[in-house]
Amino acid sequence: MEVSRARIAGVNSRIKVVRTGLTASAALPGSPPDQRAASELALDRIILGDCLAELQRLPSQSVDLVFADPPYNLQLEGALTRPDHSHVDAVDDDWDKFDSFAEYDAFTRAWLAECRRVLKPDGALWVIGSYHNVFRVGAILQDLGYWILNDIVWRKANPMPNFRGRRFTNAHETLIWATPTRSKRYTFHYEALKGGNDDLQMRSDWFIPLCTGDERLKDAGGRKVHPTQKPEALLARVLLSSSNPGDVVLDPFLGSGTSAAVAKKLGRRFIGIERDPVYARAAQQRVDAAAPVDPQAFAAAPAKRSEPRVAFLSLIEAGLIAPGEMLEDERRRHKALVRADGTLQLGPAVGSIHKIGALSQGLPSCNGWTYWMIERNGQRLHIDALRGEYRQTHRAAA
């Protein structure tokens, strides 16, 4: 999280001194952002400067994914203490303070508009917040023309208790996943997420621990470098679900650099913007220490819907299934005869693997590839496995 009040008034503060590894933007008088070449993107760099000023320098439609962890505007009044009167290390930094909701809304609208401009048409934005700000952010997103795909509840395994006992323990934060326009063109690795979730659809509530232990950045005195450092597991799930290797990930509020470090590990390019030199320095050291994962470990598996269509008849013609064999459902309640023309027969009814599968269950539709099973080498498998074998064989031949 980071913010500058000056940006609301249109004053773009500049930071002239840049340490090794950090990038300072160069002024381009009279050169609007839309006219800049994509080659000028400061890829895999942390830009030290004001988020709005730096966003305005980026080319339009140059970024695949935005992850934003903006100020929450917590509106804390005074120090927060535990029952034993010890001090709670809460978020009370100046970057999280605004004079009014109107000021916060103006700031939010400005940076979200710039993010929408720099996003590619098939790109997406993730923004995380708490009950203090996420509803305002969501409304502004919709006002600006974004299309909200999901809200994700990040359930914290070890949340800070409510010391005063006046409210419920705040045990979650909310992420909004949105596209710049209402479009079906966006990245979502449904099958990969499902496969990593024991073949169950990934839900919209994610149970992930807070950032603790060795992952938490500390200064020489043992104090937290950043009060709201996010866990790498959270960012990894975001990037693996909705981006591809080589994509450009932009974080306009880089903070301690979690998004940049995870992007580097997972083979994504990143652009980080941070105005606080202390945070930027810690983030750079963290990125420098991040070791990329073997590319084969994060390569995105092709989505089934994007793979070439294979007709059931093709499996028969390739000898993977023989006419006269019997298919059955997983519970062995129904058996259907495979015909030479690629249809199935169940009693007097003849039709496609989908039509006969639906008929056997009394349903209007059915995915025959995952409904029907066949026996091979003493094992039962879905005919979808044979379709995968067919694709693999023909892909290699091509």
C-alpha positions in Angstrom: 0.0 0.0 0.0 1.2 3.5 -0.7 -0.4 6.9 -1.4 0.5 10.6 -1.9 -2.0 13.3 -1.1 -0.3 15.5 -3.7 -1.6 13.4 -6.5 -5.1 14.3 -5.7 -4.3 17.9 -6.3 -2.4 17.1 -9.5 1.0 17.5 -8.1 3.4 14.8 -9.2 6.2 14.5 -6.7 9.4 13.2 -8.1 12.1 11.2 -6.4 15.5 11.9 -7.9 17.8 9.6 -5.9 17.6 6.0 -6.9 19.5 3.1 -5.4 20.9 0.3 -7.5 18.2 -1.9 -8.9 15.4 0.7 -8.6 14.2 2.6 -11.6 13.4 6.3 -11.6 11.1 7.5 -14.3 12.3 10.2 -16.7 10.1 13.2 -17.4 8.6 13.3 -20.9 7.3 16.9 -21.3 4.4 17.1 -23.7 4.4 13.4 -24.4 1.1 11.8 -23.5 1.2 8.2 -22.2 -0.7 6.7 -25.2 2.2 7.7 -27.5 4.9 5.8 -25.6 6.2 2.5 -27.1 5.7 -0.7 -25.2 9.5 -1.2 -25.4 9.8 1.6 -22.8 8.1 -0.5 -20.1 10.4 -0.9 -17.1 9.9 -4.6 -17.0 11.2 -6.5 -13.9 12.0 -3.2 -12.2 10.7 -1.3 -9.1 9.8 2.3 -10.0 10.3 4.7 -7.1 7.7 7.3 -7.4 4.1 8.4 -7.1 1.6 5.7 -8.2 -0.6 8.0 -10.3 2.2 9.9 -11.9 4.0 6.6 -12.9 0.8 4.9 -14.1 0.2 7.9 -16.4 3.6 7.2 -18.0 2.8 3.6 -19.0 1.5 2.8 -22.5 -2.1 2.0 -23.0 -3.0 -1.7 -23.2 0.5 -2.8 -22.1 -0.3 -4.9 -19.0 -1.8 -8.4 -18.7 -2.7 -8.3 -15.0 -2.9 -5.7 -12.2 -2.7 -6.7 -8.6 -3.5 -3.8 -6.3 -3.3 -3.7 -2.5 -4.3 0.0 -2.0 -4.6 1.9 1.2 -7.6 0.6 3.2 -8.5 4.0 4.9 -8.9 2.2 8.2 -9.9 5.4 10.0 -8.1 4.4 13.2 -8.6 6.8 16.1 -5.7 6.7 18.6 -3.5 3.8 19.5 -4.8 0.2 19.7 -3.9 -1.7 22.9 -4.4 -5.2 24.2 -6.2 -5.9 27.6 -2.8 -5.9 29.3 -2.3 -2.3 27.9 0.5 -3.4 25.5 0.6 -1.7 22.1 -0.8 -3.4 19.0 1.3 -2.9 15.9 -1.6 -1.7 13.7 -1.7 0.2 10.4 -1.4 3.9 11.5 0.9 5.1 8.7 0.2 8.4 6.9 -0.3 6.6 3.6 -3.5 5.1 5.0 -5.0 8.3 6.2 -7.5 10.4 4.2 -9.5 13.5 5.3 -12.8 12.3 4.0 -14.5 9.5 2.0 -14.7 11.9 -0.9 -11.0 12.3 -0.9 -10.5 8.5 -0.8 -13.0 8.0 -3.6 -11.3 10.5 -5.8 -8.0 8.8 -5.3 -9.5 5.4 -5.9 -11.2 6.5 -9.0 -8.0 8.1 -10.4 -5.8 5.0 -10.0 -8.5 2.5 -11.1 -9.1 4.6 -14.3 -5.4 4.5 -15.1 -5.2 0.8 -14.5 -8.1 0.2 -16.8 -6.3 2.2 -19.5 -3.0 0.2 -19.3 -4.7 -3.2 -19.1 -5.0 -5.2 -22.3 -8.5 -6.0 -23.5 -8.1 -9.6 -22.3 -6.4 -8.6 -19.1 -7.7 -8.5 -15.6 -7.4 -6.7 -12.3 -7.3 -8.0 -8.7 -7.8 -5.6 -5.8 -7.7 -6.6 -2.2 -9.4 -4.7 0.7 -11.2 -4.9 4.0 -14.7 -3.9 5.0 -13.4 -0.3 5.4 -12.9 0.2 1.7 -13.7 -2.8 -0.5 -17.4 -1.8 -1.0 -16.4 1.7 -2.2 -13.8 0.2 -4.5 -16.3 -2.2 -5.9 -18.8 0.5 -6.7 -16.2 2.7 -8.4 -15.0 -0.3 -10.4 -18.4 -0.8 -11.8 -18.9 3.0 -12.4 -15.7 3.0 -14.5 -16.8 0.1 -16.7 -15.0 -2.8 -15.2 -16.9 -6.2 -15.1 -16.6 -8.0 -11.8 -16.0 -11.8 -12.2 -15.8 -12.9 -8.6 -15.2 -11.7 -5.1 -12.8 -14.0 -3.2 -12.8 -14.2 0.6 -9.4 -14.7 2.0 -9.9 -16.5 5.3 -6.9 -16.0 7.6 -5.8 -19.0 9.5 -4.4 -16.9 12.4 -6.1 -13.5 12.5 -5.5 -10.8 15.0 -8.2 -11.1 17.8 -10.6 -8.3 18.6 -9.0 -7.0 21.8 -11.9 -4.8 22.9 -14.5 -7.5 22.5 -16.9 -5.0 20.8 -17.0 -6.6 17.4 -16.5 -10.0 15.6 -12.9 -11.0 15.1 -12.0 -9.7 11.6 -10.8 -12.9 10.1 -10.9 -12.3 6.4 -10.2 -9.8 3.6 -11.9 -9.6 0.2 -10.4 -9.7 -3.2 -12.3 -8.5 -6.3 -11.4 -10.0 -9.7 -12.5 -8.0 -12.6 -12.0 -7.4 -16.3 -11.7 -3.9 -17.9 -14.8 -4.5 -19.9 -17.6 -7.1 -20.1 -15.8 -9.8 -22.1 -15.3 -13.5 -22.3 -11.7 -13.0 -23.3 -9.7 -13.4 -20.0 -7.3 -16.0 -18.6 -8.6 -18.5 -16.1 -6.9 -21.8 -15.5 -9.9 -23.7 -14.4 -8.6 -27.2 -14.9 -5.3 -26.5 -13.2 -7.0 -25.1 -10.2 -9.4 -28.0 -10.0 -6.6 -30.5 -10.4 -4.6 -29.0 -7.5 -7.8 -29.0 -5.4 -8.3 -32.8 -5.4 -10.4 -32.6 -8.6 -12.9 -30.3 -6.9 -13.8 -26.9 -8.3 -11.8 -24.1 -6.6 -14.1 -22.2 -4.4 -14.3 -18.5 -3.7 -13.2 -18.8 -0.1 -9.4 -19.3 0.3 -8.0 -20.5 3.6 -4.5 -19.2 3.7 -2.4 -18.3 6.8 -1.1 -14.7 7.4 2.5 -13.9 6.5 4.6 -15.1 9.4 7.9 -16.7 10.2 10.8 -16.4 7.8 8.6 -15.0 5.1 7.8 -11.9 7.2 10.3 -9.1 6.4 12.0 -7.6 9.5 14.4 -4.7 10.0 17.6 -4.8 12.0 15.6 -4.2 15.2 13.3 -7.1 14.5 10.3 -4.9 13.6 8.0 -5.5 10.6 9.3 -3.7 7.5 5.7 -3.4 6.3 2.5 -3.7 8.4 0.3 -5.3 5.7 2.7 -7.7 3.9 0.7 -10.3 2.1 1.6 -14.1 2.1 3.2 -15.4 -1.1 0.7 -18.3 -1.2 -2.1 -15.8 -1.8 -0.3 -14.1 -4.7 0.7 -17.4 -6.2 -2.9 -18.5 -6.4 -3.9 -15.2 -8.0 -1.1 -15.4 -10.6 -1.5 -19.1 -11.3 -5.2 -18.8 -11.8 -5.4 -15.8 -14.0 -2.1 -15.2 -15.8 0.4 -17.0 -18.1 4.1 -17.3 -18.1 5.6 -14.2 -19.7 2.6 -12.0 -18.8 3.3 -8.5 -17.4 2.0 -8.1 -13.9 1.6 -4.5 -12.6 1.4 -3.7 -8.9 0.8 0.1 -8.3 1.2 -0.2 -4.5 4.1 -2.6 -4.3 4.9 -2.3 -0.6 7.1 -5.1 0.5 7.2 -6.6 -3.0 5.2 -9.8 -2.6 3.7 -9.6 -6.1 7.0 -8.9 -7.7 8.9 -11.8 -5.9 6.1 -14.3 -6.7 6.0 -13.1 -10.4 9.7 -13.7 -10.7 9.5 -17.1 -9.2 6.6 -18.1 -11.5 8.1 -16.8 -14.8 6.0 -13.6 -15.1 7.3 -10.2 -15.8 6.5 -7.4 -13.3 6.3 -3.7 -12.9 6.2 -2.4 -9.3 5.5 1.1 -8.2 6.3 2.3 -4.7 6.8 5.8 -3.3 8.4 4.8 0.0 12.2 4.3 -0.4 12.3 2.0 2.7 9.7 -0.3 1.3 11.1 -0.1 -2.2 14.6 -1.0 -0.9 13.2 -4.0 1.0 11.2 -5.1 -2.0 14.2 -4.9 -4.3 16.3 -7.1 -1.9 13.5 -9.6 -1.8 13.2 -9.7 -5.5 16.9 -10.1 -5.9 16.8 -13.1 -3.6 13.9 -14.8 -5.3 14.8 -17.9 -7.2 12.8 -18.7 -10.3 11.0 -22.0 -10.3 11.8 -24.6 -13.1 9.6 -23.4 -16.0 8.1 -26.9 -16.4 6.7 -26.6 -12.9 4.6 -23.5 -13.7 3.8 -24.0 -17.4 0.1 -23.6 -17.9 -1.6 -26.8 -19.0 -3.9 -26.2 -22.0 -7.5 -25.7 -21.1 -9.8 -28.4 -22.4 -12.0 -25.9 -24.1 -9.0 -24.6 -26.1 -7.8 -28.0 -27.3 -8.8 -29.3 -30.8 -12.2 -30.9 -31.0 -12.1 -34.7 -31.2 -15.1 -36.7 -32.3 -15.9 -40.0 -30.6 -15.8 -41.6 -34.1 -12.1 -40.6 -34.3 -11.3 -42.8 -31.4 -13.0 -45.7 -33.2 -11.2 -45.0 -36.4 -7.8 -44.8 -34.5 -8.5 -48.2 -32.9 -8.6 -46.9 -29.4 -12.2 -48.2 -29.0 -13.6 -51.0 -31.1 -17.2 -51.3 -32.4 -19.1 -53.8 -30.3 -17.4 -52.8 -27.0 -19.6 -51.8 -24.1 -19.4 -48.6 -22.2 -20.8 -48.2 -18.7 -21.4 -45.4 -16.2 -19.2 -45.2 -13.1 -21.8 -47.1 -10.9 -22.3 -49.8 -13.5 -26.0 -49.0 -13.7 -26.2 -48.5 -17.5 -24.4 -50.2 -20.4 -24.3 -48.9 -24.0 -23.1 -50.6 -27.2 -20.4 -48.8 -29.3 -21.6 -48.7 -32.9 -19.2 -48.5 -35.9 -20.6 -45.1 -36.9 -19.6 -43.5 -33.6 -23.0 -43.6 -32.0 -24.1 -45.6 -28.9 -27.1 -47.8 -28.5 -29.0 -48.2 -25.2 -32.0 -50.5 -25.7 -33.8 -49.2 -28.8 -32.3 -45.7 -28.5 -29.3 -44.7 -30.7 -27.4 -41.4 -30.4 -24.2 -39.6 -29.5 -22.2 -40.3 -26.3 -23.8 -37.2 -24.8 -27.4 -37.9 -25.9 -27.4 -41.5 -24.6 -25.6 -40.4 -21.4 -28.4 -37.9 -20.7 -31.1 -40.3 -21.7 -29.8 -43.0 -19.3 -30.0 -40.5 -16.4 -33.2 -38.8 -17.4 -31.4 -35.5 -17.7 -31.6 -32.8 -20.4 -27.8 -32.9 -21.1 -24.6 -34.8 -20.2 -20.9 -34.7 -20.9 -20.4 -38.2 -22.3 -16.6 -37.9 -22.2 -16.7 -37.9 -18.4 -19.8 -40.0 -17.9 -19.0 -43.2 -19.8 -16.2 -45.6 -18.8 -14.4 -48.5 -20.5 -12.1 -51.2 -19.2 -8.5 -51.3 -20.3 -5.8 -53.7 -18.9 -8.0 -54.6 -16.0 -8.7 -51.0 -15.1 -11.8 -48.8 -15.7 -11.2 -45.4 -17.1 -13.3 -42.6 -18.5 -13.3 -42.4 -22.3 -12.0 -38.8 -21.9 -8.6 -40.5 -21.1 -8.6 -42.1 -24.5 -9.5 -38.7 -26.1 -6.4 -37.3 -24.3 -4.3 -40.2 -25.7 -5.6 -39.5 -29.2 -4.7 -35.8 -28.9 -1.2 -36.5 -27.6 -0.5 -39.0 -30.4 -1.7 -36.6 -33.1 0.0 -33.6 -31.5 3.3 -35.5 -31.6 2.7 -36.6 -35.2 2.0 -33.0 -36.2 
